Amino acid sequence: MAMQTEAVPRRVAFACAIFLLFGPVGGRTTWVRGHTTATDAAGFNVVALLSGVVAIAALACALGARPRVVLPVLGAVVAIASFGLTAYVSGVYVWARMQGQVWSFAGWNMSEGMGRKWTLYPAPGPPFFTLAALVGVAATLALAIGWLRQPRGS
């Protein structure tokens, strides 16, 4: 019975981690002024990709160590931290866009430095990566709580 109840959060967590592997196709913020183009480094893309790799590895190790409890929970903690990093990095970008700004490295306001003569094309990926990372955190947390609540020996 325990395996049936953990099937949904396990699939959701893996699906979110796999989605993060598509980080490099999340686009980059671009400013255009006449024939001049400036593009940001899109650190959130790299973080999403690497977090997806770490989350998949951590979840696979955690599920491979079942029915024990300590190693799977430690693997879940690593996966949660990985998802959390993506949620933070992409979430900062989303938060800045909601404020009408573009932040680089979560602090430097690039929208003020570029001036009004530039046309801004924001990256489309960060809202999706933020959502996927938050759902991944919730699903992995549900897995870990389920493992901790299982009776010994089951």
VOKE-206940 format. One line per 8 residues: number of its first residue (from 1); their letters; for each residue x, y, z of C-alpha. Coordinates in steps of 0.05 Angstrom, whole numbers. Layout:
<recs>
NUM) A) X:Y:Z ~ ...
</recs>
This chain:
<recs>
1) MAMQTEAV) 0:0:0 ~ 57:48:15 ~ 85:42:-55 ~ 18:62:-85 ~ 12:125:-43 ~ 81:150:-61 ~ 73:138:-136 ~ 41:205:-151
9) PRRVAFAC) 90:250:-114 ~ 148:208:-141 ~ 125:218:-213 ~ 111:292:-202 ~ 180:303:-170 ~ 215:267:-228 ~ 173:304:-280 ~ 192:371:-249
17) AIFLLFGP) 266:352:-247 ~ 263:330:-319 ~ 229:395:-338 ~ 287:434:-307 ~ 334:399:-356 ~ 304:444:-409 ~ 334:505:-375 ~ 378:525:-434
25) VGGRTTWV) 317:534:-479 ~ 286:583:-428 ~ 308:643:-468 ~ 349:704:-447 ~ 330:776:-434 ~ 348:820:-493 ~ 352:895:-501 ~ 349:925:-570
33) RGHTTATD) 366:996:-591 ~ 370:1008:-666 ~ 421:957:-691 ~ 452:945:-622 ~ 431:885:-581 ~ 449:869:-509 ~ 434:800:-479 ~ 440:778:-407
41) AAGFNVVA) 478:717:-385 ~ 415:680:-364 ~ 444:648:-302 ~ 376:619:-285 ~ 381:574:-346 ~ 446:543:-322 ~ 420:537:-250 ~ 356:503:-275
49) LLSGVVAI) 395:453:-316 ~ 444:435:-261 ~ 389:433:-209 ~ 350:385:-253 ~ 410:339:-258 ~ 423:340:-183 ~ 349:330:-167 ~ 344:270:-213
57) AALACALG) 406:238:-183 ~ 384:252:-112 ~ 314:225:-124 ~ 341:163:-159 ~ 388:149:-101 ~ 333:161:-50 ~ 285:114:-85 ~ 339:62:-94
65) ARPRVVLP) 354:62:-20 ~ 282:47:-1 ~ 254:16:45 ~ 306:46:91 ~ 291:115:118 ~ 354:156:131 ~ 387:153:63 ~ 322:166:25
73) VLGAVVAI) 306:226:69 ~ 376:253:59 ~ 367:245:-16 ~ 301:281:-12 ~ 334:338:26 ~ 386:345:-30 ~ 331:345:-82 ~ 291:397:-43
81) ASFGLTAY) 353:441:-38 ~ 364:434:-112 ~ 293:452:-129 ~ 296:509:-79 ~ 357:539:-112 ~ 321:541:-179 ~ 259:570:-146 ~ 301:625:-115
89) VSGVYVWA) 343:643:-176 ~ 284:641:-225 ~ 237:671:-174 ~ 281:732:-164 ~ 277:744:-238 ~ 201:736:-238 ~ 195:782:-177 ~ 237:835:-211
97) RMQGQVWS) 195:830:-275 ~ 132:840:-233 ~ 164:904:-206 ~ 178:927:-277 ~ 253:915:-271 ~ 306:865:-292 ~ 356:845:-239 ~ 422:814:-254
105) FAGWNMSE) 452:768:-201 ~ 393:784:-155 ~ 414:854:-140 ~ 438:899:-197 ~ 379:933:-231 ~ 395:928:-305 ~ 331:963:-328 ~ 354:1030:-299
113) GMGRKWTL) 424:1024:-329 ~ 398:1012:-400 ~ 356:1076:-405 ~ 289:1088:-439 ~ 314:1084:-511 ~ 323:1009:-506 ~ 267:959:-521 ~ 265:902:-470
121) YPAPGPPF) 247:831:-489 ~ 244:791:-423 ~ 263:718:-420 ~ 201:674:-423 ~ 229:615:-383 ~ 236:638:-310 ~ 162:636:-291 ~ 157:564:-315
129) FTLAALVG) 221:543:-280 ~ 198:576:-215 ~ 132:539:-218 ~ 164:472:-235 ~ 215:481:-178 ~ 161:498:-127 ~ 119:438:-148 ~ 181:395:-145
137) VAATLALA) 195:419:-74 ~ 124:403:-53 ~ 125:333:-85 ~ 192:315:-56 ~ 171:341:13 ~ 109:297:8 ~ 153:238:-8 ~ 199:251:51
145) IGWLRQPR) 142:261:100 ~ 110:196:75 ~ 175:158:86 ~ 182:186:156 ~ 111:168:174 ~ 115:96:150 ~ 118:43:205 ~ 185:8:214
153) GS) 196:-53:171 ~ 144:-36:117
</recs>
